[in-house]
């Protein structure tokens, strides 16, 4: 089995990667198209040159790695906005595609704390709905996972015909060898975790300058939220 988990930034995506990585039957990959995305767009992200120097820049070579599978299974953490026009997508056709979503108010508040002036392209909601229209797949919401990790993970495993493994609920604190080099900038909180955090509280109040971004992202989130696993 090859699982492609599609998610925007500042979601539960790294915790989900650690969850599947805690299983003995899964290898994991951390955003393998990030370096090609940075190279081909020219966009400036934190640690840009370190990412380009450390990770594979050729999207065709990355795609081949995504086709090869794991030991015996492979879990891939992907971001829809990394898949720019011209990047291979045929490898995803035979994957179990899952779309992980989170309310944009939470995403925007968290992203803005790490990088100034986020844009709609940065947080990936438009690209995720477009990708869902193209390849389909299951939809899960990070709020549901945090409220009931075992219940949602059991339901997800059942939906994809994968036996549930209790090891998915816990992992050791600290960085993982599979982390991208960008982990030192983005993964501070999850590196302190040993499992899924508890239920989320009320939605954060965004500053006035971020409200238009929320208004743009919300319809895309709502469209996928309506299709999420219950």
C-alpha positions, -999 to +999 in steps of 0.1 A: +000+000+000+011+035-008-007+063+010-005+099-002-017+122+026-025+156+012-025+185+035-018+223+037+007+236+062+002+240+099-022+211+100-018+178+118+003+164+090+036+158+108+019+141+137+001+119+112+034+111+095+048+102+130+017+081+137+021+059+106+059+059+110+054+043+145+041+012+127+067-014+119+051-020+085+054+015+071+082+037+057+074+074+056+084+103+034+083+140+044+071+164+016+094+150-011+083+176-037+092+206-014+126+212-029+114+209-066+086+233-057+110+259-043+134+255-072+108+259-099+087+287-084+116+307-070+096+313-039+115+323-007+108+302+023+127+298+055+158+276+050+153+277+012+189+271+003+194+244+029+164+226+015+177+228-021+211+217-011+199+187+010+169+173-009+162+160-044+154+189-068+142+169-098+105+163-097+108+133-120+132+116-097+110+123-067+080+109-086+099+077-093+107+073-056+070+078-048+061+050-072+084+024-055+066+016-023+077+009+012+085-019+037+059-032+029+039+000+029+047+036+023+032+067+038+039+100+020+032+134+035+024+158+006+012+194+001-011+201-028+005+234-036+038+217-041+024+200-072+028+228-097+020+225-134+043+201-152+052+180-121+044+142-126+011+131-110+007+097-125+023+080-095-007+092-073-033+073-094-025+040-077-021+055-042-046+056-014-053+093-015-064+110+017-070+147+022-063+161+057-080+194+063-081+219+092-102+251+097-084+279+080-086+302+110-063+278+129-040+273+099-036+311+092-030+319+129-003+292+131+013+300+098+015+337+104+034+330+136+061+313+115+061+334+083+049+369+077+021+379+053+008+345+042-011+343+009-039+320-003-013+301-024+008+295+007-019+277+027-030+255-002-068+254+001-075+262-036-050+236-047-064+210-024-100+213-037-086+212-072-066+181-064-096+165-048-116+171-079-089+155-100-080+124-079-107+120-053-100+101-021-110+102+015-113+134+036-105+137+073-105+167+096-077+173+121-102+185+146-119+151+146-086+133+150-076+154+180-110+149+196-108+111+192-075+099+179-081+061+183-117+062+170-108+082+139-076+063+131-095+030+135-122+042+111-096+054+086-077+021+087-110+002+082-119+025+052-086+017+035-085-020+044-055-017+067-054-033+101-053-008+130-021-008+150-022+008+185+014+019+179-001+047+158-012+065+190+022+072+204+058+080+192+090+091+209+096+128+215+122+145+194+131+147+157+129+117+133+154+106+108+127+109+081+121+146+088+130+171+061+158+195+070+131+222+074+120+205+106+142+227+128+121+257+117+086+242+116+084+211+138+091+225+173+058+216+188+054+181+173+090+173+184+079+178+220+049+155+215+045+118+222+010+115+207-019+135+195-028+166+215-062+168+230-093+184+215-088+219+201-104+249+218-123+278+203-112+292+169-086+319+172-094+355+164-074+367+135-061+402+131-079+425+106-052+421+080-056+383+079-094+383+077-096+386+039-074+355+037-098+336+059-127+347+038-110+334+007-100+300+021-132+292+040-154+281+011-127+256-001-124+242+034-162+240+038-165+221+005-141+194+017-154+194+053-189+185+039-172+153+025-152+143+055-153+109+072-178+110+101 
